[in-house]
């Protein structure tokens, strides 16, 4: 999967979970909206890193793929979560997006 596919799939699943759960807690609703928004739009740090980085290091490429897999695997089953588990999932997906951006930014710059 590529970044756009991972984000689209995760965003659809999280939006469906948000719709099903209708979180009453404003902080949780705001977190859900923010994470779903991150799924809809590419992080500018990611765009910059991809445009300017070299991704020849197999370990770096595997790290990025591992993060993508973890995002997908974490979101699977989100249609069965209760509100507390949904809150934990949103926090985890937010962390994974940050970790993915950091991994991409760790690529060496193009000469």
Secondary structure by P-SEA (a helix, b strand, c coil): ccaaaaaaaaaaaaaaaaaaaccccaaaaaaaaaaaaaaacccaaaaaaaaccccccaaaaaaaaaaaaaaaaaacccccccaaaaaaaaaaaaaaaaaaaaaaaaccccc
